[in-house]
Amino acid sequence: MPGAHELARSAAERLERLGAASVGRLRVLVGFDGFVDSIIHVVARRRSMRVDDYERIRTIAEFAARCAAASGRSTNIERVVLEERFGGNGPLMAGALGRLGCSVSFVGAVGKDDQSRELLDVFRPFAARCRRVVAVGRPGLTDAMEFDDGKLMLNQTAQVQSVTWERLIERLGEKALSDLVDHADLIGIVNWSLCGGVEGIWRGLRTQVLPRLAMRERRLYVDLSDPAKRTDEDVGHALAELRLLHEAIDVTLGLNLAEAERIAQVLGVVAFEEGAHRTLGDAVAHAAGVLRQATGLGCVVVHPRQGAAAATAEERVWVDGPFMLSPRLSTGAGDHFNAGFSMARSLGLSLGECLSVGTGVSGAYVRDAASPTLDRLCGFLRALPAPE
């Protein structure tokens, strides 16, 4: 198996040979959430009362200690909002795909109110990257507190609960929705954890839309989005629904490390065998294979911060990622990985090359604090240093 450096160069060459025209012919449908993200630093101490003159709390552990010290007392924690930007797993994935040059349609909670078809202003830059954006509800709100070792996202989700299968049919009509699905080479359905309507949307596609469409190669990429707050029963029911959906369309399930551990627990399988593997890559690739077999899906991807692994029925692959200790922006990194991996797979790249593209899109994003273009991605992949 080629190493990460060779796979990155190979992926860049494949994308360059395909070119922007081939990427532009890739038709994508993404939905169905939407959030307004406030990107936040938490103040450790102030040097002066000038807005930007502070030292930030740099780690989650430091923040946790600050909160724990307030137990039985009280404390004041200052948050500095760096910016407000469009967010939600769906818009971030769709925006990344649009920036890469894919033909993207998005349906989700990006409207001014529940009845309006007009976009909230913060989503207009996102909409400019897409071929079509349909608002079917109001976005939720997220306070994204960024630290060097991760992020804490505090969500307000009441607004996005209105996005259901019934709402989609009401706003688009069954024929228009079926046409969107019919024309899509790739479908992304994300944020099951925060959006109660997602499971019904899976079921509606499976029972009312996909059986009526002509059979051709389509792929569905699913990200549950941190199911920590959902019960084991809920998670198990979602996985059962995805297994049924896989009978109608090829399903890939994307997971971060914590999500993979939770899925293994719910399924009752030993995915991460302590001491059984010499490297993180071996362990994560093994876990991806175990979870793919246990879920019965076409592909399972597991992406910790250090790289990513994927497993199909035929192979298991790990690729080291371009890890960055202090990213300029981490909120949305996983969504950018999802965009890169799913785009590359739909374009026919090898599984290892798909992982390289996923980690490359994510890596460029956290360094630039902006979604990469296809040219930026290829340049980033080519510039990755060879191992010493």
N, C-alpha and C positions, 0 to 999 in steps of 0.2 A: 504494500500500500504506500503510495507517495506521501511524503511529509507535508506539513501545513504550508511551507514555502512553495513547494512544487504545485500543490493543489491551488494555491492562490494565483500563481502565474497561469496555470492551466485554465482556471475559471475566467481570468481576465482575457485570455486569448480567445476562449469560446465566445464570450460576450462581445468582444470586438469583431470577431468574424460574423456573428449574427447581426450586429449593428443596431442602430436606433430604430430602423424601419421594422425589424422583426420584433423588437421589444414593443414598439408602438402598436403592432397588430395583436398583442396579447390583451384580450378583453377580460376585465376583472369586475366582479361585483363584491362589495364589502358592506357589512352592516353589523349591528343595528343600533349601537349606543351613541354617545356623544357627551363629552364633559368639557367644561371650561377649567383649565389647569392654572392654578396660581403657583408659580415656581418660587420656593421660599428658602431663605437661609434663617437659621435660628441663632440669635445673638448669645455669645458666651459672656462678653464684656464690651463695654463701649469705651472708646478712646475720647470721643467727644459726642455732642448731640447732633453733629452733621449726619445726615441719613446714612451715608455709606461708610462712616468711620467707626468700624467695629471689628472685633474678632469673632468669628463664627464658631459655633459648636461643630466640630469636624467629624465626629463619629456617633453612630447610634448608641454605642455603649456610654459615651459621655452624656448624651441627651437622657438616656435612661437613668443614669446616676443622678442627674439633676432633678428629674421627676421624682425618683425614689426618696431623695433627701427632703422633699416637701411633704412626705406622708406624716399626717398628724399635725401639720403646720399649714403653710400656704407658700406660694411662690409666684413670681411674675416672670413669664417667659416671653421675650420679644421676638416677633417674627418680622422679617424684612421681605416684602414681596418684590422679587426681582422683575417679574413680568407676568402678565396673563396671556395665555396662548390657547389655541384650540387643542383639545385633548380627547381622551377616551381611546380605548384600544382600537376601535374601528376607524375613526378619523386619522389616528396616527399611522396605522398600517396603510390605509388608503392613500394618505398624503405621501407616504414614502414611496409607494408604488407609482403614484402619479409623477412624482419628482424624477423617478428613474425612467419615465417615459411610457409607462403602460397606459392603456385606454381604460380609465377607471370610472365606474358608476358607484355611487355611495348612497345608501338609504339609512337614515337614522335620526337621532334626537339632536338636531342642530338648528331648530327653528326658534323664532322669537317667542312663540307661545305654542300651546298644544294644538291650536286650530290653524295657525298661520303656516303658509308655505314659504314665507320669507325667511332667509337665513339670519341668524344672529350675526352681528358684524364681525365678531372674533373669528368666525368660520369662513369669511370671505377669501382670505389668502389660501386656505385649504381648498375651497371650491375652485379656485383658479387652476389648481393642478389636476382637476378631474374633468372628465367629459360631461358628467351629469351628477348633480347632488339633489336628493329629494329629502326634504325635511318632513318628519312625521311626529315630531314632539319636541319638547324643550330639553336642553342638556342638563345633566347633573353638574355638580361642582366638586372640585378636588383641590385640597391644599397639599401640594407635593413638597414635602420638606426634604431637601437634598443634603446628604452627608457624603464624606469621602468613601465610606464603606457600604453605601446603599441609600435607600430612600424610604420615607414613611409617607403613605398617601392616605389622607383623611377624606373620605368620600361622603357626599350628600347625594343619595341615589333615588329619592322619592320621584323626581321628575321622569327618570328613564323607565320607570315601571309601566308607563302608559304605552310603551312600544311592544306590541303584541302581534301575533299573526292576524288577529281580527282588525287591528289598526292598519296593518300593511294592506290588507285587502280593501279596507274602506278608503284609504288614501290613493292607492295605485290602481286598484282593480285587479282581479285575478289574472286577466290576460296580460296586462302590462307587466305584472310581477313575473309571470311565467316567461314572457319574452326576455326580460332581463336575465333570468336564470338560463334560458335556452341559448342565449348569445354568449354567455360567459365561459371562458376557458378555465378560469380560476374563481372560486368563491371563498371569501373569508368571513366567517361568523365567529365573533369574539365576545368576551366579557359575559360569559354565562353566569359567573359568580355574583355579579352586581345587578344583572338584568333578569328579572323573573320571567320575562316573555320569551327568552331565547329558546328554551326547550320546546315551547309551543311552535316556534318558527321552524325549528328542526323537523318537528312532526308534520307541520303543514307542507313543507317542501317534500318530505318523504311520501306522504299519502296523497297530496293533491296536485303537485306540480311535476316532480321528476318522473312518475310513471307515464305521463302523457307526452314526454319529450322524446325526440329521436335519440337513440343510443349513440354517443360519441364520447371521446375522452374529455372528461371534466374532472377537476380536482377541487376538493373542499378542505380548507385549512381551518382548524378549530383551536382556539386558545381559551381555556376555562377562566384564566385570570384570577389566580390566587384564591382557591376555594377554601381557605382556612376557616372562614366563618360558617360555611355550609355544613350540614350534618352528613355523616357517613351515608345515611339513607339517600339524601339528595344527590350526593356524588355518585353513588352506585346506580341510581335511576338515570342520571345523565349519561353515564358510560353505557348503560344498556340501550338507551335511545341512540347513541352514536353507533353502536354495533349494528342496530337495525338500519340506520342511515347509510352505513358503509355498503349495504347490499344494493343500494341505488346509486351511489357515487363514491369514488375513491376518497377516503377520509384520512387526513394527517392530523394527529394531535400534537400540539406544541406545549412543552412544559418547562418551567425552570426547575432548579434542583429541589426546592421545597415542595413544589407541586408534584413532582415525580415521587417523592417520598410519601406524600399523602395518598396518591393514587395507588401506590403499592400496598399501603396499609389497608385501604378500603377493599382492594381486590384480594387481600389475604395472601400476597405473594412476597417472596424474599427477593427483592430486586437488587439491593445493595448489600452484598455479602462482605462483612467486615473482615479485612485481612486476606481476602481471596484474590485480590488483584494488586499488581505492583504499582500502578499509576492511577491517577484520577481518571484519565482518559479510558483506560481499560474498564474501570468500575462503572463509569457513566454509560459507555457503549454496551456493557453487559446489561445494565439496568434498562436501557432503551429496548433491547431485545426482549427481555423478560416482560416488560410492559406491553410491547407490541403484541406478543403472543397472548398475553392475558386479556387484553382488550379486544383482540380480533380485528383490529383496524389495519389499514394498509401501511401506515408508517407512524412511528412515534419518534419525536425529537425531544431531546433533553439538553437544555443550554444553561449551564452554570456560567459564572462570570469569566472563567478561564478558557472557555471554548465551547464546543457543542458536539453532540453525538446524535446519530439517527440510525434507526433500524427498520428494515423492511423484511419481508419473508425471505429475501435472498441474501442480505448482507447487513453488517453492523459497522459503522464508521465513526471514529472520533477525529476532530480537527482542533488543534490548539488555536485559540483566538488571539487577536491583537489587544490583550488586556491593558487597561489604562488605570493607574492607581487613583488619579484625581481627575475624573471626567469634568468637562465644562458643563455638561447636561446629561443626566442619566434617565430622567423621566421620559419614557418612550423608547428606550434602548431595546427592550424585548419586542416591541411592536415593529421596530425597524429590522430586527433579526427575522421576524416572521415574514415581513415583506420580501426581504432578499432571498430567503430560503424558498418560499413558495413560488416566487417569480422564476428562479433558476430551475426549479423542478418542472414547472410548466413549460419551460423552454427546452427541456430535454437534457440538461447537464447531468453529470454523474452525481451520485449521492455525496461523495466527498467534495466535489465542486460546489454543490448546493450549500453545504455547510460553510464553505469558504465565503461564498457570496453573502450568506446570512450574517456571519461574523464580520464580514467586511462592511456591509451596510451599517450595522450597529456600531462598529468601531469608528467609522468615519463620522457618524452622527454624534457620538459622545465627544469626539475631538473638536468638531466644527460647531456644535450646538445648532446644526441644521441638517436637513435631509440631503444626502448626496445625489448628484446627477449621475447618469451612467458613466460619463467621462471621469468624474471624480472617483467613482467606485473603482473603475478599472485602474486608474492611476494609483489609488490607495492599495489595491491588491498587488500591483506590480512592485510597489515600494516597500512592502513588508520585508524586513531583514531576514536573510538566511540564518539558520541556526549556526552557532559558533562551533 
